[in-house]
Amino acid sequence: MPPIKLSLILPTYNEEGSIEKLLRTTHEVLQKNEISHELIIVDDGSKDRTRAIIQKLQQEIPEVVLIPRDNERGLASALVRGYNSAHGIYLGSMDTDLAHDPKHLPEMLDILDYNKADFVIGSRYVKGASFKGKPLINKMASIVGQIVIKTLLGVTVKDTSNNYRIFKRAIWETIKNKLHPDGNIMITEIVYLAQKNNFRITEIPIAYVERREGKSKLSIIKETARFFKNIFRIKFGK
């Protein structure tokens, strides 16, 4: 049996409104382009019909893999679980709320196949990208966060915090034991460690549509404090 080309990690929590469309559309894009794949859904104890929908789809689409978690929570640890369970030559991730369009996947894989880069990020901040639906205060916080990351960590990538990316398995094997899987900042830490280990990273423009409600100002303040704490932890390896 030939190796799987792409393992795509899809963390979920109460995504009954979007998960079926996302899985069907993603599978169709990859199948049409003759890309062997597995769609690994790591579900953190969804209280709605998310798991039931996934289990039904598994009967139709064998590439769908469900990893149920009932005693763990969080995007970072879900990604770690998914990547460690993956069988693909390339590892990737997407959000499950339809913010990321799977149509970009073949282009991202072509870059890796032709060895133009080791890591491809679907970026919201490069020329040609669009970024819609995010409240202004949240969008400004995101932009400022990228400036801080570039300044303090020396990361040259413009969009380190978008969870739409594909990279070579060698990157994961190199960095997985150096990560701090605490909070969404791990998405940035993966980029930081990949660059630190001299892997080539490139970005392509994507159309990003924010699907979730904006966070409160209080939540933003708390997240900002946590952000800086984690940035310094990453910087000094604490």
C-alpha positions as semicolon CSV with decimal commas, in nm:
position;residue;x (nm);y (nm);z (nm)
1;M;0,000;0,000;0,000
2;P;0,150;0,337;-0,103
3;P;0,212;0,590;0,174
4;I;-0,047;0,856;0,252
5;K;0,058;1,190;0,112
6;L;-0,127;1,427;0,345
7;S;-0,249;1,396;0,701
8;L;-0,475;1,691;0,783
9;I;-0,548;1,756;1,151
10;L;-0,888;1,908;1,228
11;P;-0,955;1,988;1,596
12;T;-1,324;2,016;1,682
13;Y;-1,551;2,124;1,963
14;N;-1,923;2,163;1,889
15;E;-1,889;2,203;1,511
16;E;-2,212;2,033;1,400
17;G;-2,297;2,328;1,177
18;S;-1,982;2,309;0,968
19;I;-1,803;1,975;1,002
20;E;-1,990;1,780;0,734
21;K;-1,946;2,050;0,471
22;L;-1,579;2,091;0,560
23;L;-1,502;1,718;0,543
24;R;-1,692;1,663;0,219
25;T;-1,542;1,966;0,046
26;T;-1,188;1,890;0,163
27;H;-1,215;1,526;0,060
28;E;-1,351;1,623;-0,282
29;V;-1,068;1,872;-0,345
30;L;-0,800;1,619;-0,251
31;Q;-0,966;1,331;-0,433
32;K;-1,011;1,536;-0,750
33;N;-0,639;1,617;-0,746
34;E;-0,548;1,252;-0,679
35;I;-0,391;1,332;-0,342
36;S;-0,400;1,041;-0,097
37;H;-0,500;1,168;0,244
38;E;-0,642;1,114;0,588
39;L;-0,863;1,367;0,763
40;I;-0,794;1,331;1,134
41;I;-1,058;1,491;1,354
42;V;-0,955;1,534;1,717
43;D;-1,278;1,603;1,902
44;D;-1,265;1,752;2,251
45;G;-1,587;1,616;2,396
46;S;-1,837;1,795;2,174
47;K;-2,179;1,827;2,335
48;D;-2,368;1,856;2,007
49;R;-2,395;1,618;1,710
50;T;-2,037;1,667;1,586
51;R;-1,923;1,313;1,665
52;A;-2,240;1,153;1,530
53;I;-2,197;1,339;1,200
54;I;-1,832;1,234;1,176
55;Q;-1,912;0,869;1,254
56;K;-2,179;0,864;0,985
57;L;-1,938;1,014;0,732
58;Q;-1,678;0,749;0,817
59;Q;-1,906;0,489;0,659
60;E;-1,896;0,684;0,333
61;I;-1,546;0,836;0,340
62;P;-1,283;0,594;0,478
63;E;-1,024;0,875;0,487
64;V;-1,209;1,028;0,783
65;V;-1,046;0,935;1,115
66;L;-1,197;1,028;1,452
67;I;-0,990;1,066;1,770
68;P;-1,235;1,130;2,058
69;R;-1,102;1,307;2,367
70;D;-1,324;1,340;2,671
71;N;-1,077;1,443;2,939
72;E;-0,855;1,683;2,747
73;R;-0,918;2,027;2,601
74;G;-0,738;2,276;2,387
75;L;-0,619;2,337;2,032
76;A;-0,251;2,288;2,113
77;S;-0,279;1,943;2,269
78;A;-0,531;1,839;2,001
79;L;-0,280;1,926;1,729
80;V;-0,005;1,736;1,912
81;R;-0,230;1,430;1,941
82;G;-0,322;1,452;1,575
83;Y;0,030;1,500;1,443
84;N;0,161;1,214;1,656
85;S;-0,113;0,987;1,518
86;A;-0,063;1,088;1,153
87;H;0,073;0,859;0,882
88;G;0,124;1,113;0,605
89;I;0,440;1,225;0,429
90;Y;0,315;1,580;0,488
91;L;0,131;1,703;0,797
92;G;-0,116;1,989;0,798
93;S;-0,401;2,155;0,982
94;M;-0,708;2,367;0,922
95;D;-0,977;2,528;1,133
96;T;-1,311;2,348;1,128
97;D;-1,545;2,648;1,118
98;L;-1,511;2,704;0,740
99;A;-1,273;2,998;0,787
100;H;-1,020;2,819;0,566
101;D;-1,102;2,720;0,208
102;P;-0,957;2,377;0,118
103;K;-0,914;2,487;-0,245
104;H;-0,565;2,610;-0,152
105;L;-0,442;2,264;-0,046
106;P;-0,321;2,143;-0,390
107;E;-0,118;2,462;-0,440
108;M;0,040;2,424;-0,097
109;L;0,129;2,062;-0,167
110;D;0,281;2,146;-0,505
111;I;0,525;2,382;-0,331
112;L;0,638;2,097;-0,106
113;D;0,644;1,839;-0,385
114;Y;0,873;2,054;-0,598
115;N;1,088;2,122;-0,290
116;K;1,040;2,498;-0,310
117;A;0,989;2,504;0,068
118;D;0,960;2,274;0,368
119;F;0,666;2,454;0,529
120;V;0,375;2,635;0,361
121;I;0,139;2,869;0,546
122;G;-0,193;2,999;0,418
123;S;-0,146;3,364;0,509
124;R;-0,388;3,646;0,583
125;Y;-0,119;3,913;0,566
126;V;0,062;3,872;0,234
127;K;-0,024;4,047;-0,092
128;G;-0,333;3,903;-0,254
129;A;-0,487;3,771;0,069
130;S;-0,826;3,875;0,206
131;F;-0,927;3,884;0,572
132;K;-1,298;3,929;0,640
133;G;-1,539;3,908;0,929
134;K;-1,307;3,980;1,220
135;P;-1,405;4,272;1,448
136;L;-1,163;4,563;1,414
137;I;-1,030;4,539;1,771
138;N;-0,956;4,168;1,725
139;K;-0,795;4,228;1,389
140;M;-0,573;4,503;1,531
141;A;-0,476;4,278;1,822
142;S;-0,377;4,009;1,573
143;I;-0,167;4,248;1,365
144;V;0,007;4,391;1,674
145;G;0,073;4,036;1,792
146;Q;0,250;3,957;1,466
147;I;0,468;4,266;1,505
148;V;0,563;4,160;1,859
149;I;0,644;3,808;1,740
150;K;0,864;3,942;1,462
151;T;1,044;4,177;1,704
152;L;1,094;3,944;2,000
153;L;1,133;3,609;1,825
154;G;1,287;3,725;1,499
155;V;1,034;3,529;1,294
156;T;1,023;3,657;0,936
157;V;0,687;3,497;0,849
158;K;0,403;3,752;0,829
159;D;0,127;3,524;0,962
160;T;0,252;3,288;1,232
161;S;-0,082;3,241;1,407
162;N;-0,302;3,109;1,127
163;N;-0,375;2,739;1,165
164;Y;-0,382;2,674;0,789
165;R;-0,049;2,511;0,705
166;I;0,123;2,203;0,565
167;F;0,480;2,096;0,639
168;K;0,719;1,808;0,586
169;R;0,718;1,534;0,847
170;A;1,086;1,605;0,919
171;I;0,985;1,935;1,080
172;W;0,754;1,766;1,329
173;E;1,011;1,502;1,416
174;T;1,267;1,777;1,479
175;I;1,057;2,007;1,698
176;K;0,786;1,799;1,866
177;N;0,977;1,745;2,191
178;K;1,064;2,115;2,220
179;L;0,710;2,253;2,212
180;H;0,505;2,406;2,492
181;P;0,153;2,282;2,410
182;D;-0,028;2,541;2,620
183;G;-0,269;2,764;2,431
184;N;-0,294;2,877;2,072
185;I;0,055;3,031;2,088
186;M;0,188;2,683;2,005
187;I;0,083;2,750;1,645
188;T;0,338;3,032;1,642
189;E;0,596;2,825;1,828
190;I;0,589;2,563;1,553
191;V;0,683;2,833;1,302
192;Y;0,951;2,975;1,532
193;L;1,116;2,636;1,588
194;A;1,097;2,546;1,219
195;Q;1,277;2,868;1,128
196;K;1,526;2,822;1,413
197;N;1,612;2,480;1,271
198;N;1,669;2,628;0,924
199;F;1,363;2,484;0,753
200;R;1,240;2,690;0,458
201;I;0,903;2,855;0,518
202;T;0,685;3,025;0,257
203;E;0,339;3,184;0,259
204;I;0,062;3,191;0,002
205;P;-0,233;3,433;0,006
206;I;-0,567;3,289;0,110
207;A;-0,922;3,414;0,150
208;Y;-0,992;3,400;0,524
209;V;-1,341;3,449;0,664
210;E;-1,384;3,479;1,042
211;R;-1,685;3,268;1,145
212;R;-1,681;3,307;1,522
213;E;-1,808;3,587;1,739
214;G;-1,551;3,840;1,855
215;K;-1,408;3,813;2,206
216;S;-1,488;4,067;2,475
217;K;-1,239;4,340;2,565
218;L;-1,178;4,167;2,899
219;S;-1,100;3,842;2,720
220;I;-0,860;4,024;2,489
221;I;-0,678;4,176;2,789
222;K;-0,641;3,834;2,952
223;E;-0,524;3,676;2,629
224;T;-0,274;3,956;2,573
225;A;-0,118;3,893;2,915
226;R;-0,101;3,520;2,843
227;F;0,043;3,594;2,499
228;F;0,338;3,789;2,636
229;K;0,401;3,531;2,908
230;N;0,418;3,255;2,648
231;I;0,629;3,457;2,405
232;F;0,898;3,500;2,670
233;R;0,872;3,132;2,761
234;I;0,930;3,038;2,399
235;K;1,212;3,288;2,361
236;F;1,404;3,163;2,664
237;G;1,297;2,800;2,646
238;K;1,134;2,797;2,989
